[in-house]
Every structure is written in structure tokens, then in C-alpha cells.
Amino acid sequence: MSETDKKIPVRFSLKERDLILDNTFFISPDLTNRLKMSIVKSESITVHYSLTELEEFIGFIAAESNYTEDEKLQNAFDRIYYRLSDLLESHIEIGAEE
């Protein structure tokens, strides 16, 4: 299994999950269905994405942020975008060290 195919855990708060499910139009159903089917544990969910899927998901979040006219929604998407980008970058760096 290549490094980009390896699944990594991505945690979302219930608020983030609901925000994504209720306010996104561009994200692939394959990626959002995992948010819908995840088990709630301690007011959050954990979804497993490959690095490639996570990169795709981040791109969709960026698009949603850029196209919304609602500043509050844009700020929420931006926070998710930066958090997920940091997570992706940390896993890419770990993979490069191995």
C-alpha cells in the first residue's frame, strides 16, 4: 500500500460535521457519506481518509469558503481548511521521513 493510499483518522466536531453536510455543494458524496455514517463518540466523529482523499476534501472545503457570501460561514470553512491542511502536511512530512 502506498503512502497516499494509507487511511488516516480525521476527527470532526459534530458542529463541523453538520456545517459541512448542511452547507456544501461541491464535495463528492463518497467523501461526505463517511461523515454521515460515522459513530458519534465524545461529541465528535472520526472519519478515515487516504491522503489523496483528504487533499481532495480540503480542496472542496476551500472552494466552499471562496464561493460563499456568508462571512460567518466562510470563517468556519477557513478554520476547517487550515486544520485539515495542517493534518495533511504533518502526515506528508511523516511519510517523507520514513
C-alpha positions, 0 to 999 in steps of 0.5 A: 500500500502506498503512502497516499493510499494509507487511511488516516483518522480525521476527527470532526466536531459534530458542529463541523460535521453538520456545517459541512453536510448542511452547507456544501455543494461541491464535495463528492458524496463518497467523501461526505457519506463517511461523515454521515455514517460515522459513530458519534463518540465524545461529541465528535466523529472520526472519519478515515481518509487516504491522503489523496482523499483528504487533499481532495476534501480540503480542496472542496472545503476551500472552494466552499469558503471562496464561493460563499457570501456568508462571512460567518460561514466562510470563517468556519470553512477557513478554520476547517481548511487550515486544520485539515491542511495542517493534518495533511502536511504533518502526515506528508512530512511523516511519510517523507521521513520514513 
